[in-house]
Amino acid sequence: MKPVAIVGNYPSNNIPFGDDVEIWAINALGTLHPRVDMLFQIHKKENAFHEEEGFYEWMKENTTIPICMREKFDEIPMCVQYPFEEVYTLIPNVRQGSEKLEELEYLTSTPAMAMALAIYQEREKILVYGIEMDVKEAYFFQRDCFTFWLGIAGGKGIEIEIHCADGIFRKGQYE
């Protein structure tokens, strides 16, 4: 399988739009890239269809780019349902709970879901562009999950190139 580039919406340079890498873009702004192999729109229906003006119409008319969504929508011909249960099989030994330990279902953002799917598909290389998660409170809440899945990928021996996110990873060693 080809390497995958997960491309967020934060401005990023040097995104490899050649044919040797699959491009997975996030949300409505992903439609602005020169080439996209899969678009992720994981928000719930009431949020996804009102994200950007005209995006819902574009999704209904699109016949070339698969759109990974949390559930199957018949009105969107290229809709592909995200495989939550299959992805959760990647972490069967991670449990959490102060009263009762339960299997972890930990996917708090679209970038984390894209990363987990790339791991599930056994990609040998994952590139990350345009994901910062340090601007808004919501992103700050989501970034722990993204870094969790980056750690899972690295632990599985997947080569990872992070061409962004200096605000997350450039912290220095604890002293």
Backbone bond lengths (Angstrom), bond angles and torsions (degrees), N, CA, C in turn:
res aa  C-N    CA-C-N  psi(-1)  N-CA   C-N-CA  omega(-1)  CA-C   N-CA-C  phi
1 M - - - 1.445 - - 1.517 110.47 -
2 K 1.308 115.87 145.25 1.461 120.64 179.18 1.526 110.89 -66.45
3 P 1.340 116.17 154.38 1.464 118.67 169.03 1.527 108.89 -61.70
4 V 1.333 115.97 159.63 1.453 120.20 179.28 1.523 109.18 -123.35
5 A 1.328 115.85 138.35 1.461 122.05 173.67 1.522 107.52 -107.20
6 I 1.317 116.46 117.12 1.460 122.09 176.07 1.519 106.29 -90.44
7 V 1.329 116.03 116.59 1.461 121.16 -171.41 1.531 109.35 -115.39
8 G 1.324 115.23 113.67 1.460 121.28 177.45 1.514 111.30 -84.96
9 N 1.310 115.48 -169.70 1.463 121.10 -173.99 1.518 114.24 -98.92
10 Y 1.314 118.06 -1.77 1.452 121.40 177.27 1.532 107.82 -78.61
11 P 1.334 118.72 137.78 1.476 119.31 -178.44 1.527 111.91 -52.30
12 S 1.317 115.35 134.30 1.455 121.16 -176.84 1.519 109.36 -146.87
13 N 1.308 116.19 144.74 1.465 121.57 -179.78 1.523 110.85 -104.07
14 N 1.303 114.99 162.40 1.465 122.84 172.00 1.528 114.50 61.83
15 I 1.313 117.08 33.62 1.461 119.82 175.68 1.528 107.77 -70.62
16 P 1.335 118.21 129.00 1.465 121.19 -174.52 1.535 112.26 -81.91
17 F 1.318 116.63 90.98 1.458 119.62 -177.57 1.526 113.09 -86.45
18 G 1.337 117.80 15.41 1.455 120.72 175.54 1.519 111.18 -72.44
19 D 1.320 115.94 170.46 1.464 121.40 -176.17 1.525 114.17 -74.98
20 D 1.338 118.03 -7.62 1.460 120.15 -176.56 1.532 113.20 -84.67
21 V 1.338 117.69 -1.01 1.458 122.79 179.97 1.525 109.08 -135.30
22 E 1.341 117.25 135.57 1.460 119.45 172.31 1.524 108.80 -79.86
23 I 1.311 116.91 139.97 1.460 122.53 179.18 1.526 108.40 -106.24
24 W 1.330 115.44 119.33 1.455 121.86 174.56 1.515 106.95 -110.86
25 A 1.314 117.14 115.00 1.462 121.94 -177.65 1.525 110.43 -106.99
26 I 1.315 114.55 163.69 1.461 120.83 -172.18 1.520 111.64 -118.33
27 N 1.334 115.24 125.62 1.462 124.31 172.41 1.528 112.64 61.82
28 A 1.308 116.45 -168.20 1.466 122.41 -170.73 1.522 113.35 -59.97
29 L 1.316 118.43 -36.53 1.464 119.84 -178.38 1.527 111.89 -66.16
30 G 1.312 117.17 -18.89 1.458 120.76 176.95 1.515 113.19 -61.61
31 T 1.336 117.00 -22.99 1.463 120.38 179.79 1.519 112.24 -71.89
32 L 1.320 118.09 -9.68 1.465 121.79 -178.12 1.525 113.18 -87.40
33 H 1.324 117.61 -8.94 1.466 120.57 -178.90 1.528 110.71 -75.39
34 P 1.344 117.20 153.12 1.466 120.12 179.99 1.523 113.95 -59.89
35 R 1.333 116.59 -31.38 1.468 120.84 178.96 1.516 108.36 -149.85
36 V 1.332 115.58 135.73 1.464 122.16 176.24 1.522 107.28 -137.47
37 D 1.331 116.27 130.39 1.464 120.69 178.60 1.523 112.16 -94.86
38 M 1.337 116.58 -26.10 1.464 120.62 174.22 1.528 107.14 -154.14
39 L 1.319 113.90 138.90 1.460 121.02 177.75 1.524 107.70 -111.48
40 F 1.311 116.78 134.14 1.461 121.35 178.23 1.519 109.42 -102.34
41 Q 1.319 115.88 123.96 1.466 122.90 173.67 1.527 105.60 -134.44
42 I 1.316 115.55 86.23 1.457 121.70 -169.91 1.531 112.72 -96.23
43 H 1.318 118.01 -7.01 1.465 119.73 -179.16 1.533 110.79 -60.24
44 K 1.306 116.31 157.31 1.460 120.46 175.00 1.520 108.98 -62.50
45 K 1.324 116.13 154.99 1.464 122.11 -172.88 1.527 112.62 -51.11
46 E 1.316 117.51 -45.12 1.462 119.61 -176.60 1.531 112.60 -64.30
47 N 1.329 117.48 -22.94 1.462 121.17 177.17 1.522 111.78 -95.92
48 A 1.315 117.09 -39.59 1.465 121.69 -174.98 1.518 112.41 -63.06
49 F 1.304 116.95 -39.58 1.454 119.89 -173.10 1.517 112.99 -83.07
50 H 1.311 117.44 -1.06 1.464 120.25 179.59 1.520 111.45 -124.68
51 E 1.327 117.10 15.18 1.458 121.44 -174.51 1.525 112.41 -63.05
52 E 1.283 117.83 -54.41 1.465 123.46 -179.35 1.516 107.71 -132.39
53 E 1.301 116.19 144.06 1.464 119.84 179.49 1.531 110.00 -58.50
54 G 1.311 116.37 128.91 1.458 122.28 178.44 1.520 115.49 85.29
55 F 1.328 117.68 -7.90 1.463 120.17 -176.71 1.527 111.95 -67.74
56 Y 1.313 117.34 -42.01 1.462 120.23 178.63 1.525 110.19 -60.62
57 E 1.319 118.15 -43.40 1.468 121.50 177.35 1.522 110.50 -62.37
58 W 1.328 116.67 -41.48 1.461 120.35 178.44 1.526 109.80 -60.89
59 M 1.337 117.48 -44.33 1.467 120.43 -179.61 1.524 110.99 -61.62
60 K 1.316 118.00 -38.62 1.472 121.45 179.74 1.529 111.65 -69.71
61 E 1.334 118.06 -30.61 1.466 121.75 -177.27 1.518 113.19 -92.97
62 N 1.324 117.83 -18.93 1.457 123.11 -178.47 1.526 110.79 -62.83
63 T 1.332 116.48 129.13 1.464 120.76 177.61 1.535 111.82 -127.48
64 T 1.332 117.68 13.56 1.462 119.36 -175.99 1.523 114.63 -125.49
65 I 1.328 118.85 -28.21 1.464 121.46 -174.64 1.529 109.65 -109.64
66 P 1.331 118.38 118.83 1.465 119.42 174.41 1.528 110.41 -60.33
67 I 1.330 115.84 139.37 1.462 121.40 178.58 1.519 107.17 -117.90
68 C 1.316 116.34 112.28 1.459 121.74 -179.49 1.527 108.00 -82.05
69 M 1.345 115.83 120.74 1.466 121.57 -176.55 1.526 109.59 -130.78
70 R 1.312 115.88 163.92 1.471 120.08 -176.58 1.515 112.98 -69.05
71 E 1.318 117.41 -22.99 1.462 121.33 175.33 1.523 108.63 -146.70
72 K 1.302 116.55 166.80 1.467 122.54 -178.61 1.524 109.31 -82.55
73 F 1.339 116.21 128.32 1.457 122.23 177.27 1.527 107.81 -117.83
74 D 1.319 117.03 116.97 1.464 122.04 -176.72 1.522 112.64 -61.52
75 E 1.327 117.47 -30.77 1.461 120.29 -177.79 1.532 113.07 -75.11
76 I 1.329 116.36 -6.41 1.465 121.14 178.58 1.525 107.34 -114.20
77 P 1.336 117.73 100.58 1.470 120.71 -171.45 1.533 114.98 -61.39
78 M 1.325 117.85 -29.41 1.466 120.42 -177.50 1.531 112.51 -98.31
79 C 1.330 117.05 15.31 1.461 122.10 -179.59 1.531 110.55 -68.33
80 V 1.318 115.06 131.22 1.463 122.86 175.05 1.526 106.28 -123.46
81 Q 1.313 117.48 126.33 1.466 120.43 -178.33 1.522 110.45 -75.55
82 Y 1.329 115.80 133.11 1.462 121.30 177.86 1.531 109.40 -65.72
83 P 1.338 117.81 133.71 1.477 120.51 -176.38 1.535 112.75 -86.57
84 F 1.320 116.69 69.68 1.465 120.81 -177.32 1.522 113.00 -52.07
85 E 1.319 117.39 -53.59 1.475 120.49 -175.45 1.524 111.35 -60.38
86 E 1.316 116.79 -41.31 1.464 120.32 179.72 1.523 110.90 -64.82
87 V 1.321 116.88 -42.25 1.465 121.12 179.98 1.530 110.31 -64.28
88 Y 1.323 117.44 -39.88 1.462 119.77 -179.78 1.528 112.41 -64.69
89 T 1.330 117.47 -18.52 1.469 119.03 176.23 1.528 111.73 -68.19
90 L 1.325 117.62 -13.38 1.461 121.26 178.17 1.524 112.34 -70.67
91 I 1.341 117.08 -21.79 1.469 119.76 -175.19 1.538 111.43 -129.03
92 P 1.341 117.95 51.36 1.470 119.27 -177.00 1.532 113.10 -68.75
93 N 1.313 116.77 -20.73 1.461 120.68 -176.40 1.531 112.55 -93.66
94 V 1.339 117.60 5.07 1.462 121.02 177.93 1.522 108.03 -103.50
95 R 1.320 115.18 117.18 1.475 120.67 -178.58 1.527 108.39 -128.98
96 Q 1.323 115.08 151.66 1.454 119.74 179.72 1.521 110.10 -145.62
97 G 1.324 115.75 151.70 1.460 122.20 175.53 1.505 111.19 149.38
98 S 1.314 117.60 128.95 1.459 119.99 -179.61 1.521 111.45 -77.12
99 E 1.322 117.75 -31.29 1.470 121.86 179.92 1.529 110.89 -94.81
100 K 1.336 115.67 -44.24 1.458 121.56 -177.91 1.526 108.20 -144.02
101 L 1.303 116.74 126.24 1.459 119.92 178.96 1.521 110.23 -72.41
102 E 1.338 115.75 130.31 1.459 121.87 178.65 1.522 108.90 -132.08
103 E 1.345 114.95 153.92 1.456 119.30 177.60 1.516 109.71 -58.83
104 L 1.301 115.12 143.08 1.455 121.53 -176.23 1.525 110.35 -82.18
105 E 1.311 116.09 127.77 1.464 123.33 171.56 1.512 105.29 -116.49
106 Y 1.326 115.95 92.76 1.455 121.74 -166.29 1.523 110.37 -125.36
107 L 1.308 115.33 91.04 1.468 122.24 176.14 1.530 106.93 -144.03
108 T 1.330 116.60 93.67 1.464 120.75 -172.36 1.522 114.42 -103.00
109 S 1.317 118.04 4.61 1.467 119.56 -179.74 1.524 110.48 -158.88
110 T 1.313 114.92 161.07 1.467 119.79 177.65 1.521 111.79 -63.22
111 P 1.350 120.16 -44.30 1.475 118.22 177.17 1.532 112.77 -58.73
112 A 1.330 117.58 -38.35 1.468 120.08 178.30 1.521 110.24 -65.30
113 M 1.327 116.67 -39.74 1.464 120.20 179.29 1.522 111.22 -66.25
114 A 1.315 116.80 -39.08 1.468 120.21 177.28 1.529 110.09 -65.13
115 M 1.337 116.63 -43.48 1.463 120.82 178.73 1.526 110.37 -61.28
116 A 1.329 117.46 -46.01 1.464 121.33 -179.47 1.529 111.12 -62.93
117 L 1.327 117.37 -38.70 1.462 120.21 178.70 1.529 110.99 -66.37
118 A 1.319 117.18 -40.06 1.470 120.20 177.41 1.529 110.66 -62.20
119 I 1.328 116.97 -38.51 1.469 120.99 176.60 1.528 109.53 -65.16
120 Y 1.327 116.63 -46.40 1.463 121.16 -179.85 1.534 111.07 -59.08
121 Q 1.332 116.49 -37.74 1.464 120.64 179.14 1.529 112.66 -78.47
122 E 1.313 116.80 0.29 1.464 123.18 177.82 1.520 112.62 60.01
123 R 1.317 115.97 43.25 1.464 119.97 174.13 1.518 108.38 -66.35
124 E 1.315 116.49 141.22 1.457 120.40 -179.34 1.520 112.26 -83.66
125 K 1.348 116.00 -19.42 1.460 119.83 -178.29 1.528 109.07 -146.83
126 I 1.343 115.72 135.64 1.457 122.36 177.62 1.514 107.91 -127.52
127 L 1.329 115.59 126.97 1.461 121.72 175.91 1.520 108.34 -108.93
128 V 1.314 117.86 143.44 1.459 121.73 -177.71 1.520 109.16 -125.70
129 Y 1.336 115.49 128.44 1.466 122.78 179.49 1.529 109.50 -135.22
130 G 1.320 116.05 146.65 1.459 121.08 169.64 1.517 115.80 66.65
131 I 1.330 117.53 26.74 1.465 121.19 177.54 1.526 107.42 -122.20
132 E 1.325 116.70 114.31 1.463 120.93 -178.10 1.521 112.47 -113.26
133 M 1.312 118.20 -45.70 1.469 123.72 177.53 1.529 113.41 55.54
134 D 1.306 117.63 37.07 1.460 118.43 178.56 1.527 112.97 -130.28
135 V 1.317 117.42 6.44 1.450 120.68 -173.54 1.526 112.34 -93.29
136 K 1.300 117.26 -51.10 1.458 122.08 -175.61 1.518 110.80 -108.57
137 E 1.316 116.07 157.45 1.454 121.14 179.43 1.533 111.61 -57.97
138 A 1.333 117.34 -38.41 1.466 120.63 -179.78 1.522 110.72 -62.01
139 Y 1.319 117.40 -41.94 1.459 120.05 179.25 1.518 110.81 -67.18
140 F 1.325 116.26 -38.69 1.459 119.88 178.02 1.529 109.75 -58.72
141 F 1.331 117.06 -40.51 1.458 122.92 178.41 1.534 110.93 -65.99
142 Q 1.318 117.47 -33.38 1.462 122.23 -174.36 1.528 113.80 -84.28
143 R 1.309 117.39 -21.26 1.465 118.05 -170.07 1.517 114.68 -70.36
144 D 1.339 119.27 -28.38 1.460 119.74 176.86 1.523 111.09 -59.18
145 C 1.324 116.59 -39.76 1.460 120.66 179.62 1.530 110.50 -67.50
146 F 1.319 116.41 -41.24 1.464 120.31 178.06 1.530 110.20 -60.80
147 T 1.321 117.11 -45.55 1.465 119.37 -179.97 1.527 111.41 -69.42
148 F 1.338 117.98 -30.89 1.460 121.55 173.80 1.528 109.93 -57.28
149 W 1.344 116.75 -49.63 1.460 120.62 -177.98 1.525 111.63 -70.43
150 L 1.341 118.14 -30.71 1.465 119.90 172.42 1.530 109.71 -61.60
151 G 1.328 116.25 -41.07 1.463 120.34 178.03 1.521 112.30 -64.70
152 I 1.326 116.87 -39.37 1.470 120.34 176.54 1.536 109.26 -61.69
153 A 1.329 116.44 -45.18 1.472 120.23 179.77 1.528 110.86 -60.55
154 G 1.321 116.62 -48.60 1.456 119.96 179.36 1.513 112.35 -61.68
155 G 1.330 116.16 -39.49 1.464 120.88 178.51 1.521 112.98 -65.30
156 K 1.318 116.87 -25.64 1.464 121.08 177.91 1.530 111.87 -87.60
157 G 1.330 116.37 2.42 1.457 120.05 177.57 1.519 114.33 84.66
158 I 1.321 117.63 12.31 1.466 120.89 178.26 1.524 108.15 -76.28
159 E 1.319 116.34 132.32 1.461 120.84 176.41 1.523 108.30 -71.95
160 I 1.328 116.26 130.57 1.462 121.56 -177.71 1.519 109.20 -125.09
161 E 1.321 115.78 130.55 1.463 121.69 172.47 1.526 107.41 -119.37
162 I 1.327 116.32 120.24 1.463 121.47 -179.13 1.528 107.64 -108.96
163 H 1.322 116.04 107.03 1.458 121.84 -176.43 1.536 110.68 -99.70
164 C 1.324 116.48 33.27 1.462 122.03 -176.96 1.524 107.58 -167.62
165 A 1.309 117.18 -163.31 1.467 123.66 170.43 1.519 114.32 62.14
166 D 1.327 117.51 32.35 1.465 118.90 177.34 1.523 111.29 -59.41
167 G 1.335 117.27 -30.65 1.458 120.82 178.98 1.515 113.51 -68.53
168 I 1.312 117.13 -17.33 1.467 121.07 179.36 1.521 110.88 -95.64
169 F 1.315 117.49 -44.91 1.450 120.80 -167.89 1.524 115.42 -103.43
170 R 1.288 118.76 -15.49 1.465 121.05 -178.36 1.525 109.73 -93.35
171 K 1.318 116.94 73.36 1.459 121.69 -175.57 1.523 113.24 -111.89
172 G 1.287 118.63 -15.79 1.454 120.68 -175.88 1.518 111.32 82.47
173 Q 1.292 115.19 165.77 1.447 120.99 -177.70 1.528 110.54 -82.85
174 Y 1.319 116.34 143.13 1.458 122.39 178.72 1.519 109.25 -63.58
175 E 1.307 115.56 135.35 1.482 120.29 179.72 1.501 111.24 -115.62
